[in-house]
Amino acid sequence: IQTGFEPAIALTKRFYVIGLAGFENWRSDKAYMADSTGAAYKAPIDFRDYALGLGFDWEMLDRVGLHVRGKWMKHDDIEFSANNWQTPMLSAEVKMWF
């Protein structure tokens, strides 16, 4: 299951503010893990991932844009809580279209 929501608001013809919200759920009954001795045992997967953030797209020149995103991400492993984590993330990229 995957859902996402990314509203965009144009402040000018070349600058957009972007909102980010998302959820994913990965499930399987056909997964295995190893115990401390290396022996495999059946371990169902039930991952739940969440993301919230803000960003902007700036078309600096025709066909050249700067895309910046800041978001908070969280991963919950319902079956094995040692795999749980959360982190902020910042990304920036320059895109050129030919």
N, C-alpha and C positions, 0 to 999 in steps of 0.2 A: 504494500500500500504506500503510495507516495502522493502527497499533496503539497502545493506551494502557492504562495500569493506574493506577487511582486508589483505593487502599484507604482506608477511613474507619473511625476508631475513636471511639466515643462515650465521652467521659470523664464527661459528665453528660447529662441529658436535653436540654440546650441547647447543649452545646459538643462539637464534633467535631474531631479532628486528621485531616488529609488528607495522603496521600502522592501524589506525581505522578511518572509515568514514561511517556515516549512516544517514538514513532518514526514518521516519515513518509518516503515515497520517491515523488518525482514524476519521471516519465519521459515523453519524447516524442522521436520521430525527425523531427517536423515543426515544428522551430523554427529561427529564423534570428537572426543577430547582424550588426552593422555593423562593418566594419573602420575604420581611422583615416581613410580617404577617404570613408566613408559607404556604401561598396558592401556589399550584403547577401551573406552566405554561410551555408550550412547549418551549424547548430551544435546537435547533439542535446542534450536536457536530461536530466540525471541529478542531481536534488537529493536530499540526505539530511538530514533534520532530526531533532534529538534534544532531549529536555527531561527534566530531573530537578528535583524540588522538594518543598517542604513547605508546608502552610498550615493554616488552621483556619476553621471555620464556627461562628459564635456567634449563636444566636437570642436577641437582646437583649430583645425583647418578642414577644408573639404576632404572627405575620405580619410581623416586621421582623428582618432578619438582617445581620450583618457578615461578609463573606467576604474573607479575606486570603490571598494566595498569594505565595510567594517561589520563584523557579525560575531555573535556569541553562539557557540555550538555545544550541544550536550548529547552524549551517547549513553543509553541505559541498556545493559544486558540483563534482562529479567531473570535468566537462568544462572548466570555466573557474575555476581556483582563486582568481582575483582577487575573485570573488563570495563567498568563504568569510568567515564571521563567527561570533562567539560573544559572549554578553552575559548578565549577570544581569538579572533583572526582578522588580520588586515591584509588586503590584497590590492594591488594596483597594476594595471597593464595599459600599454599603448597599443592600439589596434590601427592597422593601416589596410585599406581596401584598394586593390589594384584593378 
